[in-house]
Amino acid sequence: METKKAFNIEDFDIKLNTDYVGRNFIYCEEIDSTNSFLMKDEEFQENGTVLLTEFQTKGRGRLDRTWTSAKEQNLLFSILLNKNVSLKKINLYNLTTALSIGMALENLFQLKPEMKWPNDVLVNRKKIAGILCDSVVQGKTVKKLIIGIGINVNQVSFAGKYRMPPTSIRNEVKRLISRERLLSELLNIFEENIERLKTEPEKLLDEWRDRSKLIGEKIWIIEGNRELFGLFKDVDKQGRLILQVGDKTEVISSGDLVIKK
């Protein structure tokens, strides 16, 4: 049974239908972290640059957690945006990226992804994708936004302990997946949604809400040294989580959402 195959750039490029996202495409077999490279690099700074690697030696998730992934089986990449990035909407880029991943999974595999605030995509309450955003802000200007994405594609087993049980597209649909087709579909949707974010952010939020099965459920939020338990009421226009704690309302900008069974 075939489980590993190097990424074919020609197969990816023929399906890419974007104006700028992924038009500057960098492929490497191994790197410490795609986000870290684009954050430090001064050469590859074209808006919409995509850096894809087969393996990360220092892959990161949110809150400095380690992101591990089997070589040549998944999608590990970062997208660089450095034009017209709105500081007021900075939190919405996370949700827009998650929504784009979900839409690609729906289109190609008829899966029913769920959005887990602020940066995860789930299928059957298992984590299939995660997002990490890094930014450089000067005053009120976002000089650089780097969106790191990890998607479990063809990996079938996951060693170790996880806060959220993982799954992969292959595990869900029971067949080998074309990573090239998935990446081109995702970037096509992502560029369209990033443009929509400029003019109709509320519609994008509604589409995210439609896929968030946790709204209306009791959840734990870990925010720094605080732990809060309450009802997940909604997300506001800035993408912040609104938590009902007793008779009080808490607005959470960043934190770790824990599902209680």
C-alpha positions as MATLAB code, in Angstrom:
seq = 'METKKAFNIEDFDIKLNTDYVGRNFIYCEEIDSTNSFLMKDEEFQENGTVLLTEFQTKGRGRLDRTWTSAKEQNLLFSILLNKNVSLKKINLYNLTTALSIGMALENLFQLKPEMKWPNDVLVNRKKIAGILCDSVVQGKTVKKLIIGIGINVNQVSFAGKYRMPPTSIRNEVKRLISRERLLSELLNIFEENIERLKTEPEKLLDEWRDRSKLIGEKIWIIEGNRELFGLFKDVDKQGRLILQVGDKTEVISSGDLVIKK';
ca = [
       0.000    0.000    0.000;
       1.453    3.333   -1.074;
       1.853    5.720    1.865;
       4.582    8.183    0.843;
       5.045   10.259   -2.272;
       7.022   13.448   -2.806;
       4.944   16.532   -3.590;
       4.573   17.100   -7.338;
       4.712   20.843   -8.022;
       3.428   20.503  -11.606;
       0.327   18.617  -10.457;
      -0.286   21.351   -7.897;
       0.322   24.273  -10.236;
      -2.040   23.093  -12.982;
      -4.997   23.287  -10.571;
      -4.006   26.583   -8.939;
      -6.350   29.384   -9.969;
      -5.226   32.362   -7.906;
      -3.972   35.846   -8.658;
      -1.284   36.010   -5.993;
      -1.569   33.311   -3.302;
       0.882   30.529   -4.114;
       2.197   32.195   -7.268;
       5.544   32.496   -5.481;
       5.854   28.886   -4.318;
       8.786   27.528   -2.325;
       9.231   23.789   -1.766;
      11.765   22.246    0.584;
      12.198   18.740    1.913;
      13.082   19.775    5.458;
      13.140   22.977    7.499;
      12.965   23.968   11.137;
       9.636   25.798   10.823;
       7.923   27.323    7.793;
       6.577   30.185    9.930;
       9.984   30.903   11.457;
      11.665   30.927    8.046;
       9.233   33.411    6.510;
       9.367   35.551    9.644;
      13.167   35.893    9.474;
      13.737   35.709    5.719;
      14.282   38.934    3.777;
      14.454   37.492    0.253;
      11.125   35.724   -0.250;
       8.743   38.528    0.702;
       6.267   38.608   -2.179;
       2.668   38.937   -0.999;
       0.979   35.543   -1.141;
       4.214   33.539   -0.955;
       3.626   29.915    0.078;
       6.387   27.833    1.657;
       5.711   24.073    1.762;
       7.913   21.507    3.467;
       7.800   17.735    3.788;
       9.150   17.783    7.341;
       9.636   20.310   10.142;
      12.291   19.740   12.786;
      10.803   22.392   15.064;
       7.152   22.499   14.034;
       5.038   24.637   16.342;
       1.422   24.823   17.311;
      -0.267   27.465   19.430;
       1.096   28.191   22.922;
       4.522   26.853   21.826;
       3.266   23.304   21.573;
       5.156   20.940   19.277;
       3.506   19.986   15.981;
       4.776   16.628   14.729;
       3.999   15.153   11.330;
       5.132   12.146    9.297;
       7.320   12.987    6.312;
       5.682   13.218    2.839;
       2.242   12.322    4.157;
       0.658   15.624    5.152;
       0.561   19.312    4.248;
       2.824   21.623    6.245;
       3.011   25.131    4.836;
       2.869   28.837    5.563;
       1.306   31.724    3.667;
       2.829   35.217    3.784;
       0.544   38.244    3.577;
       2.049   41.727    3.699;
      -0.358   43.927    1.755;
      -3.568   45.470    3.098;
      -3.713   43.310    6.227;
      -6.180   44.923    8.638;
      -5.061   45.167   12.265;
      -8.716   45.482   13.345;
      -9.477   42.155   11.663;
      -6.283   40.370   12.707;
      -8.149   37.674   14.674;
     -10.443   37.015   11.718;
      -7.588   35.705    9.576;
      -7.405   32.657   11.847;
     -11.116   31.963   11.462;
     -11.075   32.690    7.720;
      -8.223   30.218    7.229;
     -10.025   27.538    9.243;
     -13.183   28.166    7.228;
     -11.216   27.833    3.975;
      -9.804   24.480    5.084;
     -13.297   23.320    5.999;
     -14.713   24.389    2.637;
     -11.946   22.514    0.788;
     -12.691   19.346    2.780;
     -16.375   19.706    1.976;
     -15.781   20.284   -1.729;
     -13.299   17.483   -2.338;
     -14.270   14.796    0.158;
     -17.834   15.592    1.281;
     -16.642   15.658    4.883;
     -18.446   17.675    7.546;
     -15.705   19.668    9.269;
     -16.293   21.522   12.520;
     -14.624   24.765   13.509;
     -12.977   24.773   16.958;
     -12.153   28.296   18.120;
      -9.732   29.814   17.468;
      -7.532   27.760   15.165;
      -8.516   24.115   14.735;
     -10.573   22.134   12.246;
     -12.194   18.926   13.468;
     -13.877   15.972   11.799;
     -15.971   13.740   14.060;
     -14.584   15.679   17.037;
     -11.021   14.750   16.064;
      -8.387   17.268   15.004;
      -7.614   17.207   11.287;
      -5.942   20.622   10.887;
      -4.386   23.389   12.938;
      -3.356   26.984   12.275;
      -0.685   29.229   13.780;
      -0.565   32.946   12.938;
       2.528   35.084   13.531;
       2.628   38.791   12.781;
       4.858   41.834   12.719;
       2.987   44.977   13.757;
       4.371   48.521   13.759;
       2.026   51.019   15.330;
      -1.324   50.382   13.682;
       0.153   48.699   10.606;
       0.521   44.972   10.058;
       3.834   44.696    8.225;
       3.693   40.931    7.885;
       1.198   38.190    8.665;
       2.322   34.588    8.385;
      -0.333   31.895    8.525;
       1.062   28.456    9.288;
      -1.141   25.485    8.422;
      -0.808   21.805    9.212;
      -3.282   19.330    7.715;
      -3.262   15.604    8.446;
      -3.727   14.142    4.976;
      -2.392   10.606    4.451;
      -0.966    9.761    7.869;
      -2.888    6.804    9.301;
      -1.438    6.445   12.810;
      -0.438    9.000   15.431;
       1.921    8.060   18.251;
       1.971    9.900   21.553;
      -0.581   11.644   23.721;
      -2.786   14.461   22.442;
      -5.108   16.945   24.117;
      -7.440   16.468   21.157;
      -7.439   13.064   19.393;
      -6.092   13.412   15.825;
      -7.385   12.042   12.569;
      -6.504   12.423    8.888;
      -8.423   12.798    5.664;
      -7.269    9.335    4.623;
      -8.590    7.827    7.849;
     -11.961    9.474    7.257;
     -12.454    8.676    3.562;
     -10.461    5.409    3.419;
      -8.319    6.212    0.401;
      -5.034    7.839   -0.558;
      -5.391   11.602   -1.022;
      -3.745   13.851   -3.618;
      -1.969   16.494   -1.569;
      -1.418   18.542   -4.717;
      -5.134   18.717   -5.506;
      -5.995   19.535   -1.903;
      -3.457   22.356   -1.633;
      -4.523   23.999   -4.886;
      -8.208   23.796   -3.898;
      -7.465   25.245   -0.474;
      -5.389   28.151   -1.803;
      -8.044   28.951   -4.414;
     -10.673   29.183   -1.676;
      -8.342   30.980    0.724;
      -7.576   33.808   -1.705;
     -11.265   34.278   -2.445;
     -12.095   34.379    1.259;
      -9.271   36.791    2.085;
     -10.676   39.164   -0.521;
     -14.174   38.680    0.932;
     -12.793   39.509    4.372;
     -12.194   43.069    3.164;
     -15.826   43.660    2.183;
     -18.066   41.103    3.923;
     -16.449   39.886    7.149;
     -19.817   39.259    8.800;
     -20.805   36.778    6.077;
     -17.569   34.889    6.605;
     -18.218   34.836   10.340;
     -21.704   33.459    9.733;
     -20.243   30.691    7.580;
     -17.744   29.914   10.340;
     -20.556   29.879   12.931;
     -22.571   27.462   10.780;
     -19.702   24.979   11.086;
     -19.023   25.558   14.790;
     -20.977   22.878   16.633;
     -19.554   24.078   19.957;
     -21.548   27.309   20.029;
     -24.237   26.743   22.632;
     -22.199   24.144   24.529;
     -20.516   24.306   27.938;
     -16.752   24.641   27.563;
     -13.584   25.355   29.507;
     -11.338   28.213   28.418;
      -7.747   28.396   29.598;
      -6.490   31.972   29.207;
      -3.025   32.415   30.635;
      -3.323   31.528   34.317;
      -7.122   31.734   34.288;
      -9.529   28.869   33.793;
     -13.113   29.719   32.955;
     -16.114   27.426   32.590;
     -19.242   28.624   30.885;
     -21.521   28.678   27.879;
     -19.972   29.383   24.467;
     -22.458   32.026   23.310;
     -20.913   33.337   20.102;
     -17.953   35.037   18.467;
     -18.046   38.805   18.055;
     -17.212   40.879   14.970;
     -13.510   40.723   15.817;
     -13.501   36.953   16.139;
     -13.301   36.970   19.941;
     -15.108   34.285   21.923;
     -18.078   35.355   24.041;
     -18.380   33.188   27.143;
     -21.324   33.319   29.548;
     -20.015   32.633   33.056;
     -22.947   32.672   35.453;
     -24.523   36.106   35.109;
     -21.372   37.632   33.632;
     -20.109   37.791   30.052;
     -16.412   37.306   29.330;
     -14.866   38.301   25.998;
     -11.832   36.118   25.220;
      -9.290   37.306   22.639;
      -6.993   34.296   22.871;
      -7.023   31.115   24.845;
      -7.339   27.361   24.752;
     -10.800   25.899   24.341;
     -11.309   22.550   26.028;
     -14.298   20.346   25.176;
     -15.865   18.706   28.206;
     -17.510   15.371   27.520;
];
